[in-house]
Amino acid sequence: MQFGPPRLAGDFKAFRELTAATADPYGWSILLRLGLSIGLTLRDERTNDLITGEPLLLALQTALTVLRLDAQTRLLRLLLETLAENPRRYRDPQTGQPLTTYNVEVPAGLPRELIDLTSLPDLAFPLAIPANGRFLLPLASDLPLNLSAKGTNQPIIGRASQVALQTALNAIVADPQNTQDVLMVAHWPAHLFVELLVQPGRCFSPEPGSLAADSLLAMVQLSLRPRIEPYLHYGVITLQGPARSQLELVMELDPGISYTLIDQANAAAGEQTLPPPGQPLATSILQPVTLPLNGRTRLLFRYPTGKPPRIEQLHFRLNQAITLPNAAQPGLDPRTTRVLAAFASAFPGLSLSQVLANSGFTLDDRAGGSLQVPILAFRSFQGSLTASQRQALRELLQISLSAQDAGLANALVDLTITSLEPFSVSDPRSTYFRVPADLAADLASAGSRRGQQWRQIRLYLESINSTDPTLPAIAVPTDEAGIAKILPDVLAWSQRFFDASGDHPDQVAGPWLVTAYPRISTPSYASPDASGRLKYDHLLSDRWAHNYRYYIRPSSRYDLLWQSLLESPDLFPRPLGQAPQPRRELDTFVLSARSLADLEGQLPSTVVDALYPLENQRYIGESRFLAAVATVAAPSAMPSKLPCWRRWKPSPMYCPIPRPVG
């Protein structure tokens, strides 16, 4: 079992530096110090063998399922008893009056006491958080219970039935005797992460979906992680069309609500506040947009819950009035004649003004005027055009607009604007926005939901301080000025929990099953496959696509230990007067075809020919290698200066350390 590391005394800034994201990308170091994460291995209680692979996963799943079902069983039994007899004499938490009891009828086909939860696979306890911050356990709507009033047997249905269930559950939750069961059912699953640790050699794989139980370490990490609960939401609108197209979006905003906009094609504007500071009460904003050279941009929005911005209209500015050529005018050039004929064929009996008016466009064709259209009418207009109509409309607009307005011809035909598409608070695009201006004030308010969460963080962090008052200690501010001072650094420090946590704020789910791998390899048990082998996949990052060949010699710490024992003069003393023996040679020597080819021209041909029988044979130690060479090579063919063998070194690819061969 893994325990939290010791913490040196220091303030909040020192703690953030100690647990920086560069060294702790998953937040384990923080959670360990707060008592919210633990790593463990399982062993067989009879044989003491490690539990690895599939048995490890099955054991975890069984334990978590039993714990949760037992808690559900106890709560469900207590609920039925409270509704029927109220043996604990619960009172309504709001009125203080004793709870009303009912006749509780269980439909046929279900166990009378509803204790065997395996027969109720759809039973659920969704989490709800009321204004007072208490966790409630409203039963799922499919729980088959029938209530009736005692004495009259009048059925309790509809809203009255929901109130009866909710009141009983409120009383059960408020009872300290049930705290552990309530946490297990309603609270812990949403925060519990079962983190399976992948062997570093298996974190890359050439085959998709190849992660298996034997890819894991024989240990697992259990963490209680923060649950993401956004109070601001994010959305994106994508615009795509001809490059440098210019238009204006008419956006409707809720009164008194502040919105944030980022136009990714307008980096100079940065983050914009809507409505603008000079128009704080405006509910209709005209937002100009210019498409970049690639013809595509995104508008990112941040807005309060349930109040997204709405695009109502599009405006296309006109520098000069639209001038239509007259088909009856003599002397028209052939291109104009062809364009007019094509338009008449595509839109029989209609002029350009009629086509636009029928599609919802409002034309103010004066100089400095605009062409306006509701967004829904614009999408309908584009969707109704055939290919021939698109081309005919485009060509007629091109010869009718001034040079300054020529881009409008393609924009009306090719521009596409998507609806607002929400994206998650854990999406990387949410980090493009600055810290909300009112966030510090919201966290400082003890009555707000965010303020309560901030004070819970404070309790966790300050609980690890030393009891020695003379040592530095963590102090988390709760006033607005103090929070504003550290808030940017705290948000950057806590970003890892957004990156490595689930994002399901609207429902209870979990426990979450995730995978990770330790970036620093320490001795730990791994899960071999059925044949006892460990597989290692190594990712090659080579921009030139070289071919590599690796020779691997396994060497464990026990091999090094035995080697050091062999060299110990205390264990193996030499006789008196004997010279010190050379260190034991453990290097491997191999004479490859490439090495033989390299020796051509450096040694006599008779020697090289004699060496060919030794090709690809392995020799442990240089002395054995030279002895084998001297045996196969005739003494008369050996060079006169034997030290040339010392000057020749084996190819680097046969060094004991694996290295690439280009």
Buried (B, 14 or more C-beta within 10 A) or exposed (E): EBEBEEBEBBEBEBBBEBBEBEEBBBBBBBBBBBEBBBBEBBEEEEEEEBBBBEBBBEEBEEEBEEBBBBBBBBBBEBBBBBBBEBEBEBBBEEEEEEBBBBBBEBEEEEEEEBEEBEEBEEBBBBBBEEEEEEBBBBBEEEBBBBBBBEEEEEBBEEEEBBEBBBBBBBBBBBBEEBEEBBBBBBBBBBBBBBBBBBBBBBBEBEEEEEBBBBBBBBBBBBBBBBBBEBBBBBBBBBBBBBEEBBBBBBBEBBEEEBBBBBBBBBEEEEEBEBBEEEEEEEEEBEBEBBBBEEBBBBBBBBBEEEEBBEBEBBBBBBEBBBEBBEEEEEEBEEEBEEBBEBBBEBBEEBEBEEBBEEBBBBBEBEEEBBBBBBBEBBBEBBEEBEEEBBBBBBBBBBBBBBEEBEBBBBBBBBBEBBEBEEBBBBBEBBBBBEEBEEBBBBBBBEEBBBBEBBBEBBEBBEEBBBEEEEEBBBEBBBEBEBBBEBBEEBEBBBBBBBEBBBEBEEEBEBBBEBEBBBEEEEEBEBBBEEEEEEBEBEEEEEEEEEEEEEBEEEEEEEEEEEEEEEEEEEEEEEEEEEEEEEEEBEBBBBBBEEBBEEBEEEBBEEBBBBBEEBEEEEBEBBEEBBEBBEEEBEEEBBEEEEEEBEEEEBEEBBBEEEEEBE
